[in-house]
Amino acid sequence: MNKNIFRFHPSRLRRGGVQMMRAVVLVLAVAMTIPAWAGVRPVKSRVEPIYPDLAKRMKVEGTVKLEVTVDADGKVTDVKKVSGNSLLTFAAEDAVRKWKFESGAGATTVEVSLTFAIGQ
């Protein structure tokens, strides 16, 4: 009986590991770029948010990140908070609902960041 059939070959394992690592890196690179292509829609008209009085008095500053759904005509159909201070969220959502985006092939989701600073 031939005992060489079951012999362990480290060089084969190394070559297979390198190939597997290359495949994983390629898949991750492609997966990271797809959302960037899907969420790019230029803003045609932008309404600035009104700084809430309570937030001003409390000296609350920060960035509000929103997930905005835009239809094919460029109208905002839905806005969801991703992160940010709750005192600033309503003003940010209200302003973004009035934005108009460039027309596109279909509905897309875009991430928008609005920064609130008292000195602005």
C-alpha positions as CSV (number, residue, x, y, z in Angstrom):
1,M,0.0,0.0,0.0
2,N,1.2,3.5,-0.9
3,K,1.7,5.6,2.3
4,N,2.5,8.8,0.4
5,I,-1.1,9.4,-0.4
6,F,-1.9,10.6,3.1
7,R,1.3,12.5,3.6
8,F,1.0,16.2,4.8
9,H,2.6,18.8,2.5
10,P,3.1,22.2,4.1
11,S,3.9,23.9,0.8
12,R,0.4,23.0,-0.5
13,L,-1.2,24.3,2.6
14,R,0.8,27.6,2.3
15,R,-0.2,28.1,-1.4
16,G,-3.8,27.4,-0.6
17,G,-3.8,29.8,2.3
18,V,-2.3,32.6,0.2
19,Q,-4.9,32.0,-2.5
20,M,-7.7,32.0,0.0
21,M,-6.4,35.2,1.6
22,R,-6.3,36.9,-1.8
23,A,-9.9,35.8,-2.5
24,V,-11.1,37.1,0.9
25,V,-9.4,40.5,0.3
26,L,-11.0,40.8,-3.1
27,V,-14.5,40.0,-1.9
28,L,-14.1,42.5,1.0
29,A,-12.9,45.2,-1.3
30,V,-15.8,44.7,-3.7
31,A,-18.4,44.5,-0.8
32,M,-17.1,47.8,0.6
33,T,-17.4,49.7,-2.6
34,I,-21.0,48.6,-3.6
35,P,-22.8,50.7,-0.9
36,A,-20.7,53.7,-1.9
37,W,-22.0,53.4,-5.5
38,A,-25.6,52.9,-4.5
39,G,-25.8,55.9,-2.1
40,V,-24.4,58.7,-4.3
41,R,-27.1,61.2,-5.2
42,P,-26.1,64.9,-5.6
43,V,-28.3,67.4,-3.7
44,K,-30.1,69.9,-6.0
45,S,-31.6,72.1,-3.3
46,R,-30.7,72.1,0.4
47,V,-32.6,73.6,3.3
48,E,-30.4,74.4,6.4
49,P,-31.8,73.2,9.7
50,I,-33.0,75.6,12.3
51,Y,-31.0,75.3,15.6
52,P,-33.5,74.3,18.3
53,D,-33.7,77.0,21.1
54,L,-33.5,74.4,23.9
55,A,-30.3,72.9,22.4
56,K,-28.8,76.4,22.1
57,R,-29.6,77.3,25.7
58,M,-28.1,73.9,26.8
59,K,-25.1,74.5,24.5
60,V,-25.7,71.2,22.8
61,E,-23.6,70.7,19.7
62,G,-22.9,67.7,17.5
63,T,-23.5,65.8,14.3
64,V,-26.7,64.1,13.4
65,K,-26.4,61.2,10.9
66,L,-29.5,60.3,8.9
67,E,-30.5,57.6,6.5
68,V,-32.5,59.3,3.7
69,T,-34.6,57.4,1.2
70,V,-34.9,59.3,-2.1
71,D,-37.4,58.3,-4.9
72,A,-36.6,58.4,-8.6
73,D,-37.7,62.0,-9.0
74,G,-35.3,63.2,-6.2
75,K,-37.9,63.7,-3.5
76,V,-37.2,62.6,0.0
77,T,-39.7,59.9,1.0
78,D,-38.3,58.7,4.4
79,V,-35.8,59.9,7.0
80,K,-34.4,57.7,9.8
81,K,-31.9,58.7,12.5
82,V,-28.7,56.7,12.5
83,S,-26.9,58.6,15.3
84,G,-26.8,62.0,17.0
85,N,-28.3,64.0,19.9
86,S,-32.1,63.7,20.2
87,L,-32.4,67.5,20.8
88,L,-31.0,68.0,17.3
89,T,-32.6,65.1,15.5
90,F,-36.0,66.7,14.8
91,A,-34.5,69.8,13.3
92,A,-32.2,67.8,11.1
93,E,-35.0,65.5,9.9
94,D,-37.3,68.4,9.3
95,A,-34.7,70.2,7.1
96,V,-33.7,67.1,5.1
97,R,-37.3,66.3,4.3
98,K,-37.4,69.6,2.3
99,W,-34.2,68.7,0.3
100,K,-34.4,67.9,-3.4
101,F,-31.9,65.5,-4.9
102,E,-31.0,64.9,-8.6
103,S,-33.3,62.5,-10.4
104,G,-32.1,58.9,-10.7
105,A,-33.1,55.5,-12.1
106,G,-34.9,54.4,-8.9
107,A,-35.2,54.9,-5.2
108,T,-31.9,55.0,-3.3
109,T,-30.8,55.4,0.3
110,V,-28.3,58.1,1.1
111,E,-26.5,58.8,4.4
112,V,-26.5,62.5,5.3
113,S,-24.6,64.2,8.2
114,L,-25.6,67.6,9.6
115,T,-23.4,69.3,12.1
116,F,-24.8,71.7,14.6
117,A,-22.4,74.2,16.2
118,I,-23.4,77.2,18.3
119,G,-21.0,79.6,16.5
120,Q,-22.6,78.9,13.1
